[in-house]
Amino acid sequence: MGNINNRFEFIPTGFDGLTLLRRKPIGDSRGYLQRMFCAEDLVEVLEGQSILQINHTFTKNLGTVRGMHYQLPPFSETKVISCQKGRVFDVALDLRSSSKTFMKSFVIELSEDNHLTLCIPKGFAHGFQALTNNCEMLYLHTEVYSADFERGINALDKKINIEWPLPVTERSARDLSHPMLTEHFHGIEI
């Protein structure tokens, strides 16, 4: 993928379209520079989509969980996610009804030190738990936020069976209001 000067190592995840990247910092005695995004290098991950929105989150307390969020078509989005400060337990849950990994989760620790980026395609819910205080995350989105098409799954739903590594200490009122899945949930079509 990408060209010979690619600043990313592509790591298989076992999930169709879900890509883990290791950024390749270039450093010297002053420190380093690392490429966070390059449309040319990530053309296969983005599948012709453009980055339309960039968000930054700050999570103050370890144990806090954010998620599990997604948007429905026509506002389904690919997300390119990196941890800029601290460490997080990051989760991508496959909601694509036609996927062989439907309702399975991919989990990875993202941190300021491991230089990993998770590229989550359309049709996944996303969330994370802060493993340290003062976590900062950078999100690149291929679609703008649309409140009418936003959805969420309760992060503690036993049907998605996410084993958060720390006791869950905080969640937002919005995340607390996300429903548990019922037998009527059959995934989403992308």
C-alpha positions as CSV (number, residue, x, y, z in Angstrom):
1,M,0.0,0.0,0.0
2,G,1.2,3.5,-0.6
3,N,4.5,4.5,-2.2
4,I,8.1,3.6,-1.4
5,N,8.4,6.6,1.0
6,N,5.4,5.5,3.0
7,R,5.7,6.6,6.7
8,F,3.2,3.9,7.8
9,E,3.5,0.2,8.4
10,F,0.2,-1.5,7.7
11,I,-0.7,-4.3,10.2
12,P,-3.4,-6.9,9.5
13,T,-6.3,-7.0,12.0
14,G,-8.3,-10.0,10.7
15,F,-11.3,-7.6,10.1
16,D,-12.2,-6.7,6.5
17,G,-11.4,-3.0,6.0
18,L,-10.1,-2.4,9.6
19,T,-6.5,-1.3,9.4
20,L,-3.9,-0.8,12.1
21,L,-1.1,1.6,11.2
22,R,2.3,2.0,12.9
23,R,3.6,5.5,12.3
24,K,7.3,5.7,11.5
25,P,8.8,8.7,13.3
26,I,12.0,10.2,11.9
27,G,14.2,11.4,14.7
28,D,17.5,12.8,15.8
29,S,18.9,14.5,19.0
30,R,16.2,17.2,18.9
31,G,13.3,14.7,19.0
32,Y,11.2,13.4,16.1
33,L,8.7,14.2,13.4
34,Q,5.9,11.7,12.5
35,R,3.4,11.9,9.8
36,M,-0.1,11.6,11.3
37,F,-1.9,11.6,7.9
38,C,-1.2,11.5,4.2
39,A,-4.0,11.0,1.7
40,E,-1.6,9.5,-0.8
41,D,-0.2,6.9,1.6
42,L,-3.7,6.1,2.9
43,V,-5.6,6.0,-0.4
44,E,-6.5,2.3,0.0
45,V,-7.7,2.8,3.6
46,L,-9.9,5.8,2.7
47,E,-11.3,4.2,-0.5
48,G,-11.7,7.5,-2.3
49,Q,-13.1,9.4,0.7
50,S,-11.8,12.7,1.9
51,I,-11.2,13.8,5.5
52,L,-14.0,16.3,6.3
53,Q,-13.7,16.8,10.0
54,I,-11.0,16.5,12.6
55,N,-11.8,16.2,16.4
56,H,-9.6,16.2,19.5
57,T,-10.8,14.8,22.8
58,F,-9.4,15.2,26.2
59,T,-10.3,12.7,28.9
60,K,-9.3,13.7,32.4
61,N,-9.7,10.6,34.5
62,L,-8.4,7.0,34.0
63,G,-11.2,4.5,33.9
64,T,-13.5,6.8,31.9
65,V,-15.2,5.1,29.0
66,R,-16.4,7.0,25.9
67,G,-18.6,5.1,23.4
68,M,-19.8,3.0,21.6
69,H,-20.6,5.5,18.8
70,Y,-21.4,5.2,15.1
71,Q,-23.4,7.1,12.4
72,L,-25.9,5.6,10.0
73,P,-25.9,6.0,6.2
74,P,-25.7,8.4,4.5
75,F,-23.5,9.8,7.2
76,S,-21.5,6.6,7.9
77,E,-17.9,7.5,8.3
78,T,-14.4,6.1,8.3
79,K,-12.4,7.2,11.4
80,V,-8.7,7.5,11.6
81,I,-7.8,7.5,15.4
82,S,-4.6,8.1,17.3
83,C,-3.7,8.7,20.9
84,Q,-1.6,11.8,21.4
85,K,-1.2,11.7,25.1
86,G,-1.6,8.9,27.6
87,R,-2.9,5.4,26.9
88,V,-6.3,4.1,25.9
89,F,-7.9,0.7,25.5
90,D,-9.5,1.3,22.1
91,V,-12.4,-0.8,20.7
92,A,-13.9,-1.1,17.2
93,L,-17.1,-3.2,17.1
94,D,-18.2,-4.6,13.7
95,L,-21.9,-3.8,13.1
96,R,-21.9,-4.7,9.4
97,S,-24.7,-7.2,9.0
98,S,-23.0,-8.9,6.1
99,S,-19.6,-9.1,7.7
100,K,-17.9,-12.4,8.7
101,T,-16.9,-10.6,11.9
102,F,-20.3,-9.2,12.6
103,M,-20.7,-8.3,16.4
104,K,-17.0,-9.0,17.1
105,S,-14.7,-6.5,18.6
106,F,-11.1,-5.6,17.7
107,V,-9.2,-4.1,20.7
108,I,-5.8,-2.4,20.8
109,E,-3.9,-0.2,23.2
110,L,-3.2,3.2,21.6
111,S,-0.7,5.4,23.3
112,E,1.6,8.4,22.8
113,D,4.5,5.9,22.9
114,N,3.5,3.1,20.5
115,H,2.8,5.3,17.4
116,L,-0.3,3.3,16.4
117,T,-3.3,4.6,14.5
118,L,-6.5,2.7,14.0
119,C,-8.4,3.2,10.7
120,I,-12.0,2.2,11.3
121,P,-14.2,1.8,8.3
122,K,-17.9,2.6,7.9
123,G,-20.2,0.2,9.8
124,F,-18.2,0.0,13.1
125,A,-19.1,1.4,16.5
126,H,-16.1,2.9,18.4
127,G,-15.2,3.6,22.0
128,F,-12.3,3.6,24.4
129,Q,-11.3,3.5,28.0
130,A,-8.7,5.9,29.4
131,L,-5.9,3.8,31.0
132,T,-4.1,7.0,32.3
133,N,-5.2,10.4,33.4
134,N,-5.2,13.2,30.9
135,C,-5.6,11.3,27.6
136,E,-5.8,13.1,24.4
137,M,-7.1,11.6,21.2
138,L,-7.1,12.8,17.6
139,Y,-10.0,11.7,15.3
140,L,-10.1,12.3,11.5
141,H,-13.5,11.7,10.0
142,T,-14.6,11.2,6.4
143,E,-18.0,12.6,7.2
144,V,-19.4,15.5,9.2
145,Y,-21.2,14.9,12.4
146,S,-25.0,14.5,12.0
147,A,-27.0,14.3,15.2
148,D,-30.0,12.8,13.4
149,F,-27.9,9.9,12.1
150,E,-25.8,9.3,15.3
151,R,-26.3,6.2,17.2
152,G,-24.7,4.4,20.1
153,I,-24.7,1.1,21.9
154,N,-24.3,1.0,25.7
155,A,-20.6,0.2,26.4
156,L,-21.6,-2.2,29.2
157,D,-24.0,-4.2,27.1
158,K,-23.4,-7.9,27.8
159,K,-24.3,-8.8,24.2
160,I,-21.1,-7.0,22.9
161,N,-19.1,-8.4,25.8
162,I,-16.3,-5.9,26.0
163,E,-14.0,-6.6,28.9
164,W,-12.9,-3.1,29.9
165,P,-9.5,-3.5,31.6
166,L,-10.3,-1.1,34.5
167,P,-13.4,-0.5,36.6
168,V,-15.6,2.0,34.6
169,T,-15.4,5.2,36.6
170,E,-17.2,7.7,34.4
171,R,-19.4,7.9,31.3
172,S,-21.3,10.9,29.9
173,A,-25.0,11.3,30.3
174,R,-25.3,10.7,26.5
175,D,-23.4,7.5,26.7
176,L,-25.3,6.3,29.7
177,S,-28.5,6.7,27.7
178,H,-27.4,4.5,24.8
179,P,-29.6,1.4,24.7
180,M,-28.8,-2.2,25.3
181,L,-29.1,-4.3,22.1
182,T,-32.3,-6.3,21.6
183,E,-33.1,-9.3,19.5
184,H,-34.4,-6.8,16.9
185,F,-30.9,-5.5,16.2
186,H,-29.6,-7.1,13.0
187,G,-26.7,-4.7,12.3
188,I,-26.4,-2.0,9.7
189,E,-26.1,-2.1,5.9
190,I,-23.3,0.0,4.4
